[in-house]
């Protein structure tokens, strides 16, 4: 295996880490409001319990994206340049969402006021829905290909970005993250909130399975390789297992793990379908940006390999430790009274 | 406006905005770590309450700094894709290292610090804030290494086959003398920002606690015991940082006279090459170019010293001469940065330093030997001192970045002359309407968030140390974990 293949794999793994971790963060953000509306008990406690399942970890999870983006820049500048400039408006919307989401999560509890919280809740919901949908759209656009010309430049039209396949991709990731978020909240809470999360997971299970299965099958049939059939099969089995576990309410841990396997399967399927292209050209296959014509020099790749080999295992260890430290389930009783200030000084 | 101008405005606005919050984060993290260490070592609860008080302000600020940081990384590809293609082999590496070696640490350990107050043993929890403090500074190092490649490209050569700059020495890139000077200067500036912030809030509270109108004498005494050490700590760090800024700025300036003579000639409005030119205090012009400037107030000896460290026998090139020289070497173009902006941002950066420096000296004098200052003007001075370092930081970066125009990678006078790139070559070929859309989106969103950020900080400063933070929570037995209320929750 050469350095270019290795780095395609590393970037795939960074996105895998991002979607496995931030996937449930997005799901929790999307579910906070529905939870509060149908749940038994005080809505505000429901919201806070849901939010605090990701409280200590969401910020670290987001760094997987930042590192994935920087790794694209460092290892495959032509890929980074083509994708980021072509998907300008979707990325603008994603950035908008993620900015609003970050400050909303962090500032929500700073002021003890219902209007303030409603604003923050809107920010968290919008900031979770936007990226959850648009990352699916973006990856579907990439797998489907763009009109790359002979110089690696792209003159994009609206139908390259918005079409049946990419919209299904957006719905599939958003649906998957919703389900994943519900399963995660069920794993991380106890009492009435856990029951509610469980009910949500059951209700979401079938439509989400249909969406994700449909998107996976389309991707496989239109763009897949022979070996990605295996990935799709594993993902489908994992999804069915997750659904069965959720229905029987057998084990929150296994249901979560199975759903994580589905998320991983989707990412591997997408990257597998892409390989060895980075941006397939819809004009002429010879013009595609590939891992061979789009990469940095072997020297740069070698240095980055050393840095990654040194830092990445350490990162996994201390992030894993964080999850261990905050492994306790959260219930309504464990949510302390709000400590935010009143809007005006008394 | 063409797409280059709109893209530059967007990059300028988003970057300057991001760098309002970043220096406070970089400087405040180690100060909070020091406060928490003082609490752990001395068991003095005043330090605990200070840690909590400034910790809240830190987190309000940290959130917006992180949120606006993602834009920075994405923008190179979104708006400067030709630049990304040209330098990706060199420039991407420090960005990726920043993610792996800094962002992961700071974002993970800040979560542990916020939520871990009673879940982690005291020393482990203390280690978390120190890791955050180190990581934010490591991230500053890597991003400044990346920026310094734009100012002074080293460790790379131009490959005509791939038509891009390619890295040949990572040690040269990381050891860039421009990066060393800029990093130490930035860290000193960040420490000054945060130390002034801490000292001024402490001083303002000291004056407030001494007011006779206070109907709660206990609360006043309380405020004094808490904010006195904060004010004094802040003042000393601010003074040390000010001295540090002079030395690091001086060495950076001397490098710039060699590496980017055009930037420094513009900063001095030095239009023609001269031997031992005077340092300009005030220059006026009608058309923002060399044909219309009049040098009004000048001081001898200063400029030769700034450039070379001696008082005479120094020849400095003027804007006109460098322009001619660049035309000969790089072809016809206007190589002059905006004269007005470079001249005044340079002076604003230096001049604004006087305010926090003066404040720190006065504050140390007024609080000497256990005194509690009660002067109304002093609390006003404290409030004026807070924004000054922020504005100096902004001025410094506006000077650095606008002073390198029209280059995005300034040619290294002693390096590979082909490793050079202008902003016109660098920009993504978007319809300018689309970039205007994103420019307006970011500007409006950022304006709203800035108002909220300021209001939240103000609200928490005025409220003072909170009652529920008065005593550290007792260490909890592990059997309570499943049922005890969380020590902190959003």
HADDOCK unambig.tbl for C-alpha pairs under 7 A between the chains (distance, minus, plus):
assign (segid A and resid 48 and name CA) (segid B and resid 490 and name CA) 6.58 0.50 0.50
assign (segid A and resid 52 and name CA) (segid B and resid 489 and name CA) 6.24 0.50 0.50
assign (segid A and resid 52 and name CA) (segid B and resid 490 and name CA) 6.21 0.50 0.50
assign (segid A and resid 55 and name CA) (segid B and resid 490 and name CA) 6.94 0.50 0.50
assign (segid A and resid 56 and name CA) (segid B and resid 111 and name CA) 4.32 0.50 0.50
assign (segid A and resid 56 and name CA) (segid B and resid 112 and name CA) 6.21 0.50 0.50
assign (segid A and resid 56 and name CA) (segid B and resid 115 and name CA) 6.07 0.50 0.50
assign (segid A and resid 57 and name CA) (segid B and resid 108 and name CA) 6.63 0.50 0.50
assign (segid A and resid 57 and name CA) (segid B and resid 111 and name CA) 6.05 0.50 0.50
assign (segid A and resid 59 and name CA) (segid B and resid 107 and name CA) 5.39 0.50 0.50
assign (segid A and resid 59 and name CA) (segid B and resid 108 and name CA) 6.73 0.50 0.50
assign (segid A and resid 60 and name CA) (segid B and resid 104 and name CA) 5.98 0.50 0.50
assign (segid A and resid 60 and name CA) (segid B and resid 107 and name CA) 4.59 0.50 0.50
assign (segid A and resid 60 and name CA) (segid B and resid 108 and name CA) 4.49 0.50 0.50
assign (segid A and resid 63 and name CA) (segid B and resid 99 and name CA) 6.95 0.50 0.50
assign (segid A and resid 63 and name CA) (segid B and resid 103 and name CA) 6.45 0.50 0.50
assign (segid A and resid 63 and name CA) (segid B and resid 104 and name CA) 5.93 0.50 0.50
assign (segid A and resid 66 and name CA) (segid B and resid 70 and name CA) 6.75 0.50 0.50
assign (segid A and resid 66 and name CA) (segid B and resid 99 and name CA) 6.58 0.50 0.50
assign (segid A and resid 67 and name CA) (segid B and resid 96 and name CA) 5.83 0.50 0.50
assign (segid A and resid 67 and name CA) (segid B and resid 99 and name CA) 4.92 0.50 0.50
assign (segid A and resid 67 and name CA) (segid B and resid 100 and name CA) 6.63 0.50 0.50
assign (segid A and resid 70 and name CA) (segid B and resid 92 and name CA) 6.15 0.50 0.50
assign (segid A and resid 70 and name CA) (segid B and resid 95 and name CA) 5.60 0.50 0.50
assign (segid A and resid 70 and name CA) (segid B and resid 96 and name CA) 4.66 0.50 0.50
assign (segid A and resid 71 and name CA) (segid B and resid 96 and name CA) 5.33 0.50 0.50
assign (segid A and resid 73 and name CA) (segid B and resid 88 and name CA) 5.85 0.50 0.50
assign (segid A and resid 73 and name CA) (segid B and resid 92 and name CA) 4.93 0.50 0.50
assign (segid A and resid 74 and name CA) (segid B and resid 88 and name CA) 5.69 0.50 0.50
assign (segid A and resid 74 and name CA) (segid B and resid 89 and name CA) 5.88 0.50 0.50
assign (segid A and resid 74 and name CA) (segid B and resid 91 and name CA) 6.94 0.50 0.50
assign (segid A and resid 74 and name CA) (segid B and resid 92 and name CA) 3.64 0.50 0.50
assign (segid A and resid 74 and name CA) (segid B and resid 93 and name CA) 4.97 0.50 0.50
assign (segid A and resid 74 and name CA) (segid B and resid 96 and name CA) 6.70 0.50 0.50
assign (segid A and resid 77 and name CA) (segid B and resid 84 and name CA) 6.20 0.50 0.50
assign (segid A and resid 77 and name CA) (segid B and resid 85 and name CA) 5.40 0.50 0.50
assign (segid A and resid 77 and name CA) (segid B and resid 88 and name CA) 4.88 0.50 0.50
assign (segid A and resid 77 and name CA) (segid B and resid 89 and name CA) 6.83 0.50 0.50
assign (segid A and resid 78 and name CA) (segid B and resid 85 and name CA) 5.60 0.50 0.50
assign (segid A and resid 80 and name CA) (segid B and resid 77 and name CA) 6.04 0.50 0.50
assign (segid A and resid 81 and name CA) (segid B and resid 77 and name CA) 4.64 0.50 0.50
assign (segid A and resid 81 and name CA) (segid B and resid 81 and name CA) 4.57 0.50 0.50
assign (segid A and resid 81 and name CA) (segid B and resid 84 and name CA) 5.83 0.50 0.50
assign (segid A and resid 81 and name CA) (segid B and resid 85 and name CA) 6.24 0.50 0.50
assign (segid A and resid 84 and name CA) (segid B and resid 77 and name CA) 4.87 0.50 0.50
assign (segid A and resid 84 and name CA) (segid B and resid 78 and name CA) 4.69 0.50 0.50
assign (segid A and resid 85 and name CA) (segid B and resid 77 and name CA) 5.62 0.50 0.50
assign (segid A and resid 85 and name CA) (segid B and resid 78 and name CA) 3.98 0.50 0.50
assign (segid A and resid 85 and name CA) (segid B and resid 79 and name CA) 6.34 0.50 0.50
assign (segid A and resid 85 and name CA) (segid B and resid 81 and name CA) 6.22 0.50 0.50
assign (segid A and resid 85 and name CA) (segid B and resid 428 and name CA) 6.74 0.50 0.50
assign (segid A and resid 88 and name CA) (segid B and resid 78 and name CA) 5.87 0.50 0.50
assign (segid A and resid 92 and name CA) (segid B and resid 438 and name CA) 6.92 0.50 0.50
assign (segid A and resid 95 and name CA) (segid B and resid 71 and name CA) 6.47 0.50 0.50
assign (segid A and resid 98 and name CA) (segid B and resid 67 and name CA) 6.97 0.50 0.50
assign (segid A and resid 99 and name CA) (segid B and resid 67 and name CA) 4.64 0.50 0.50
assign (segid A and resid 99 and name CA) (segid B and resid 68 and name CA) 6.38 0.50 0.50
assign (segid A and resid 102 and name CA) (segid B and resid 63 and name CA) 6.42 0.50 0.50
assign (segid A and resid 102 and name CA) (segid B and resid 67 and name CA) 5.79 0.50 0.50
assign (segid A and resid 103 and name CA) (segid B and resid 63 and name CA) 5.56 0.50 0.50
assign (segid A and resid 103 and name CA) (segid B and resid 64 and name CA) 5.92 0.50 0.50
assign (segid A and resid 103 and name CA) (segid B and resid 67 and name CA) 6.88 0.50 0.50
assign (segid A and resid 106 and name CA) (segid B and resid 63 and name CA) 6.19 0.50 0.50
assign (segid A and resid 107 and name CA) (segid B and resid 60 and name CA) 6.73 0.50 0.50
assign (segid A and resid 109 and name CA) (segid B and resid 490 and name CA) 5.23 0.50 0.50
assign (segid A and resid 296 and name CA) (segid B and resid 89 and name CA) 4.99 0.50 0.50
assign (segid A and resid 297 and name CA) (segid B and resid 89 and name CA) 6.66 0.50 0.50
assign (segid A and resid 300 and name CA) (segid B and resid 89 and name CA) 6.48 0.50 0.50
assign (segid A and resid 300 and name CA) (segid B and resid 167 and name CA) 6.58 0.50 0.50
assign (segid A and resid 304 and name CA) (segid B and resid 93 and name CA) 6.75 0.50 0.50
assign (segid A and resid 311 and name CA) (segid B and resid 100 and name CA) 6.13 0.50 0.50
assign (segid A and resid 311 and name CA) (segid B and resid 101 and name CA) 6.57 0.50 0.50
assign (segid A and resid 312 and name CA) (segid B and resid 100 and name CA) 6.93 0.50 0.50
assign (segid A and resid 315 and name CA) (segid B and resid 104 and name CA) 6.84 0.50 0.50
assign (segid A and resid 319 and name CA) (segid B and resid 108 and name CA) 6.54 0.50 0.50
assign (segid A and resid 322 and name CA) (segid B and resid 112 and name CA) 6.79 0.50 0.50
assign (segid A and resid 328 and name CA) (segid B and resid 481 and name CA) 6.86 0.50 0.50
assign (segid A and resid 328 and name CA) (segid B and resid 482 and name CA) 5.98 0.50 0.50
assign (segid A and resid 329 and name CA) (segid B and resid 482 and name CA) 6.71 0.50 0.50
assign (segid A and resid 333 and name CA) (segid B and resid 485 and name CA) 6.78 0.50 0.50
assign (segid A and resid 334 and name CA) (segid B and resid 483 and name CA) 6.33 0.50 0.50
assign (segid A and resid 334 and name CA) (segid B and resid 484 and name CA) 5.93 0.50 0.50
assign (segid A and resid 334 and name CA) (segid B and resid 485 and name CA) 3.83 0.50 0.50
assign (segid A and resid 334 and name CA) (segid B and resid 486 and name CA) 5.68 0.50 0.50
assign (segid A and resid 335 and name CA) (segid B and resid 485 and name CA) 5.76 0.50 0.50
assign (segid A and resid 335 and name CA) (segid B and resid 486 and name CA) 6.08 0.50 0.50
assign (segid A and resid 335 and name CA) (segid B and resid 489 and name CA) 6.74 0.50 0.50
assign (segid A and resid 336 and name CA) (segid B and resid 485 and name CA) 5.63 0.50 0.50
assign (segid A and resid 336 and name CA) (segid B and resid 486 and name CA) 6.15 0.50 0.50
assign (segid A and resid 336 and name CA) (segid B and resid 489 and name CA) 6.83 0.50 0.50
assign (segid A and resid 345 and name CA) (segid B and resid 463 and name CA) 6.97 0.50 0.50
